[in-house]
Structures are given as C-alpha cells and as structure tokens.
Amino acid sequence: MWMSRLYPTYEPNTFLVSNGLSTIAFALPGALAAERR
C-alpha cells in the first residue's frame, strides 16, 4: 500500500496497483494492461 503513495508518476493512469487485496488475481490482467500502454 505504501508503494502506491510514494511511487512517482508523471502521467495519469500510468501506475497500476492491485490494492493489496488480490495480488495473484491481478498479475495477469495487470501485465496485459501494462503491455497495451
């Protein structure tokens, strides 16, 4: 959770975070979304 507050981002919608609740279920969709950017 602290990573989402301290990680520097310079453009909107460029930091994808799973919110710490479902890390394993977030891995594949998160990787696909990051690849599309």
N, C-alpha and C positions, 0 to 999 in steps of 0.2 A: 504494500500500500504506500509506503514512504517513497518508493521509486516514482510513482505517478506524480508526486508533489515536487520532487527535486530534479527530475529529468528535464533538461532544457529542450523546448520545442520552439520552432521558429515559424511554422505554418500551421493553420488549423487542420485538424483531422490527420495528423502525421504520427501520433503516438497511440498505439493500440494496447490496451491493458485489460486483463481478464477480471480485475477487481478482487482477485484472491479467492474467489468462491468456487470456480470450476476450471482450474488450470489445465487439466488433461483434456477436457471437452473444448477448450478454447484453442488448443495448439493447432489443429488442422485448419479450422476456419480463419484463425489469425494469420497463419502462414499464407493461405490463399489470398487474403485481403492485402497483405503486405506485398505479395508478388504482383498484384494488379496495379499498385501505385507506381 
